[in-house]
Amino acid sequence: MPSIEWNKKLWNDDYPWPKNGDEWDNQAGFCNQPYEKWKNSIAENFILNNINEESVVLEIAPGHGRWTEFILKKVKKIILVELSQERIKYCKKIFDNSKNIDYFMNNGKDLFFIADNSIDFIFSYDSFVHIEKDAIACYFKEFSRILKKEGIAIIHHAGRNDLFLKFKFIKNFGDSGKKIYNYLTIKKYDNIAGHRADVSKEGIKKAAEKYNLKVIFQINYWGENKEFNNKLFNDYITKMQK
């Protein structure tokens, strides 16, 4: 499944970014919602209600800034962390006039350049779905260090069926094995399944609690009438608090 090297090569070198990230509209289509309405629902339910003009925010893997644009004018400071040098260059270009952004590249695991107890809110969407559990655990350890008391982290991640994760060996049997494994864990009978990591919501909760992060919720739908979701690949959104 996706390694740090795989992520770096794909997002830095190979992926063409035809609509700067807004081409990922299949989750909106899956819940029969217009993409812009679905996108705004993410911002309203998971970003804007967690920040204010005094907030210091960390966004991990902003890509071409499709979520950053919702944050930067609402907060005191935003820190963008990327594995990809090219994505950092792009964000510096489009946010050139914004003076409240700091940019860092990392190794896909640590945040050593961020001070202890300095962050109010951490956000990442469409990134942790491609991050395996060992790297996620490294990030959560860092979250526990850098978040202020009662600080919040909201992460969108893979949500494979925890019961069947033990059958990863099936993937060794070619495309058929991968299809069977993806069907058992995501209910998708194909050999790619969104390149989702071998991660479950139960595993995320366990990793968070190991580093003293309290899980507030784990959901894959939202809205007054539950009209929005990220169930296409059985993903989840987890909210944690220090």
PLY file of the C-alpha trace (Angstrom):
ply
format ascii 1.0
element vertex 242
property float x
property float y
property float z
element edge 241
property int vertex1
property int vertex2
end_header
0.00 0.00 0.00
1.07 3.67 -0.20
4.55 4.28 1.21
6.15 7.65 1.94
8.27 7.19 -1.20
5.15 6.39 -3.27
3.40 9.52 -2.00
6.40 11.75 -2.64
6.91 10.52 -6.20
3.23 10.69 -7.13
2.35 14.11 -5.74
5.69 15.77 -6.48
6.56 14.30 -9.89
3.82 12.28 -11.55
0.37 13.69 -10.82
-0.65 16.48 -13.27
-3.08 18.38 -10.96
-5.50 19.29 -13.80
-7.86 21.29 -11.55
-5.52 21.93 -8.62
-7.18 19.30 -6.47
-10.76 20.21 -7.35
-10.84 17.32 -9.83
-11.37 15.01 -6.81
-15.12 15.36 -6.97
-16.05 11.68 -6.84
-16.93 11.79 -3.13
-19.43 14.56 -3.84
-20.85 12.59 -6.74
-21.20 9.49 -4.59
-23.53 11.32 -2.19
-25.37 13.04 -5.07
-24.23 16.54 -4.15
-22.77 19.32 -6.31
-19.03 19.44 -5.74
-18.89 23.06 -4.54
-21.71 22.43 -2.06
-19.95 19.32 -0.78
-16.62 21.17 -0.55
-18.19 24.05 1.37
-19.79 21.55 3.75
-16.32 20.24 4.63
-15.15 23.77 5.38
-18.22 24.64 7.44
-18.41 21.45 9.47
-14.75 20.64 10.03
-12.69 23.81 9.56
-14.42 27.15 10.12
-16.15 26.11 13.35
-12.76 25.25 14.85
-10.80 28.44 14.11
-10.88 32.16 14.87
-8.75 35.24 14.27
-6.35 34.22 17.07
-5.85 30.64 15.88
-2.52 29.14 14.88
-3.30 26.35 12.40
-1.30 23.49 10.91
-2.43 21.99 7.62
-0.68 18.80 6.55
-0.35 18.09 2.82
-2.24 21.10 1.44
-1.51 20.10 -2.16
-2.60 23.09 -4.24
-4.37 24.78 -1.34
-8.02 23.88 -1.92
-8.60 23.86 1.87
-5.95 26.46 2.71
-8.02 29.13 0.99
-10.77 28.62 3.58
-8.34 29.01 6.47
-5.74 31.68 5.82
-7.97 34.77 5.98
-9.66 33.56 9.18
-6.64 32.91 11.40
-3.61 34.56 12.93
-1.22 32.10 11.34
-1.25 28.96 9.22
1.63 26.53 8.81
1.66 24.39 5.66
3.64 21.15 5.78
4.32 19.12 2.65
6.30 16.10 1.55
6.46 17.60 -1.94
8.77 20.49 -2.79
6.72 21.25 -5.91
3.53 21.62 -3.92
5.26 24.04 -1.56
6.42 26.07 -4.55
2.89 26.17 -5.94
1.33 27.30 -2.66
3.97 30.01 -2.24
3.05 31.26 -5.70
-0.72 31.40 -5.27
-0.61 32.69 -1.69
2.20 35.13 -2.38
0.29 38.11 -0.93
-0.56 36.35 2.34
1.78 37.25 5.17
0.47 34.81 7.78
1.74 31.57 6.19
4.84 29.56 7.04
5.98 26.71 4.77
7.89 23.57 5.68
8.87 20.35 3.97
9.06 17.21 6.08
9.88 13.52 5.75
6.29 12.29 6.00
6.55 11.51 9.70
7.78 14.30 11.94
7.12 17.95 12.73
10.29 18.76 14.67
10.31 22.34 13.33
7.07 23.19 15.17
7.32 24.29 18.80
5.72 22.44 21.69
2.20 23.56 22.70
1.98 26.07 19.85
-0.89 24.87 17.62
-4.61 25.44 18.13
-5.93 23.37 15.23
-4.59 20.70 12.87
-6.38 19.78 9.66
-5.74 17.36 6.81
-8.11 16.09 4.13
-7.42 13.63 1.29
-3.91 12.96 2.55
-3.99 10.60 5.53
-6.07 8.21 3.42
-2.76 7.38 1.73
-0.66 7.20 4.92
0.05 3.89 6.61
-0.42 3.30 10.33
3.24 3.53 11.35
3.61 7.01 9.84
0.22 8.05 11.27
1.40 6.99 14.73
4.49 9.19 14.29
2.27 12.13 13.39
-0.04 11.54 16.36
2.94 11.54 18.69
3.86 14.92 17.25
0.27 16.17 17.54
0.35 15.42 21.24
3.50 17.51 21.58
2.62 20.53 19.43
-1.07 21.03 20.22
-1.99 23.50 22.90
-4.07 22.24 25.82
-7.54 21.39 24.44
-6.23 21.92 20.91
-8.07 20.08 18.13
-6.96 17.86 15.23
-9.31 16.75 12.45
-8.02 14.12 10.06
-9.63 12.40 7.06
-8.29 8.85 6.82
-8.90 5.38 5.46
-11.47 3.24 7.25
-10.96 -0.35 6.20
-12.87 -3.07 8.01
-10.73 -3.78 11.06
-11.75 -7.43 11.21
-10.31 -8.21 7.76
-7.07 -6.21 7.94
-5.38 -9.41 9.14
-5.92 -10.85 5.64
-3.45 -8.49 3.95
-1.51 -11.52 2.72
-4.27 -12.03 0.13
-2.84 -9.08 -1.82
0.19 -11.21 -2.67
-1.96 -13.26 -5.05
-2.01 -10.77 -7.92
-4.89 -8.58 -9.04
-7.51 -11.12 -7.96
-6.09 -11.18 -4.45
-6.09 -7.38 -4.28
-9.69 -7.27 -5.46
-10.80 -9.77 -2.84
-8.93 -7.90 -0.09
-10.44 -4.57 -1.15
-13.91 -6.08 -1.23
-13.50 -7.52 2.26
-12.17 -4.27 3.71
-13.80 -1.49 1.65
-16.56 -3.23 -0.33
-14.83 -2.27 -3.58
-14.09 -5.15 -5.93
-11.15 -3.60 -7.75
-7.40 -3.75 -7.33
-6.84 -0.06 -6.52
-9.70 1.10 -4.24
-8.50 4.68 -4.12
-5.00 3.62 -3.00
-6.34 3.55 0.55
-3.89 2.66 3.30
-4.31 -0.43 5.47
-5.91 1.59 8.26
-9.17 1.22 10.18
-11.06 3.74 12.31
-10.43 1.46 15.28
-6.70 1.60 14.58
-6.82 5.40 14.37
-8.62 5.61 17.72
-6.10 3.30 19.34
-3.16 5.30 17.98
-4.68 8.59 19.15
-5.32 7.33 22.64
-1.78 5.95 22.88
-0.55 9.53 22.63
-3.15 11.01 24.98
-5.40 12.42 22.28
-9.07 12.08 23.15
-11.24 10.99 20.21
-14.32 13.23 20.05
-15.93 11.58 17.04
-15.31 9.32 14.06
-17.84 9.85 11.29
-18.27 9.28 7.57
-21.41 11.38 7.06
-22.54 14.84 8.15
-25.12 17.53 7.50
-28.54 18.24 8.98
-30.06 15.38 7.00
-26.86 13.34 6.69
-26.74 14.40 3.06
-22.95 14.60 2.87
-20.52 11.74 3.23
-17.14 10.26 2.30
-18.34 6.67 2.05
-17.08 6.12 -1.49
-14.05 4.27 -0.12
-15.42 3.90 3.41
-13.26 6.78 4.69
-13.71 8.42 8.09
-13.10 11.81 9.63
-11.73 11.70 13.16
-11.72 14.64 15.56
-9.20 14.51 18.42
-8.47 16.81 21.34
-5.40 17.11 23.49
0 1
1 2
2 3
3 4
4 5
5 6
6 7
7 8
8 9
9 10
10 11
11 12
12 13
13 14
14 15
15 16
16 17
17 18
18 19
19 20
20 21
21 22
22 23
23 24
24 25
25 26
26 27
27 28
28 29
29 30
30 31
31 32
32 33
33 34
34 35
35 36
36 37
37 38
38 39
39 40
40 41
41 42
42 43
43 44
44 45
45 46
46 47
47 48
48 49
49 50
50 51
51 52
52 53
53 54
54 55
55 56
56 57
57 58
58 59
59 60
60 61
61 62
62 63
63 64
64 65
65 66
66 67
67 68
68 69
69 70
70 71
71 72
72 73
73 74
74 75
75 76
76 77
77 78
78 79
79 80
80 81
81 82
82 83
83 84
84 85
85 86
86 87
87 88
88 89
89 90
90 91
91 92
92 93
93 94
94 95
95 96
96 97
97 98
98 99
99 100
100 101
101 102
102 103
103 104
104 105
105 106
106 107
107 108
108 109
109 110
110 111
111 112
112 113
113 114
114 115
115 116
116 117
117 118
118 119
119 120
120 121
121 122
122 123
123 124
124 125
125 126
126 127
127 128
128 129
129 130
130 131
131 132
132 133
133 134
134 135
135 136
136 137
137 138
138 139
139 140
140 141
141 142
142 143
143 144
144 145
145 146
146 147
147 148
148 149
149 150
150 151
151 152
152 153
153 154
154 155
155 156
156 157
157 158
158 159
159 160
160 161
161 162
162 163
163 164
164 165
165 166
166 167
167 168
168 169
169 170
170 171
171 172
172 173
173 174
174 175
175 176
176 177
177 178
178 179
179 180
180 181
181 182
182 183
183 184
184 185
185 186
186 187
187 188
188 189
189 190
190 191
191 192
192 193
193 194
194 195
195 196
196 197
197 198
198 199
199 200
200 201
201 202
202 203
203 204
204 205
205 206
206 207
207 208
208 209
209 210
210 211
211 212
212 213
213 214
214 215
215 216
216 217
217 218
218 219
219 220
220 221
221 222
222 223
223 224
224 225
225 226
226 227
227 228
228 229
229 230
230 231
231 232
232 233
233 234
234 235
235 236
236 237
237 238
238 239
239 240
240 241
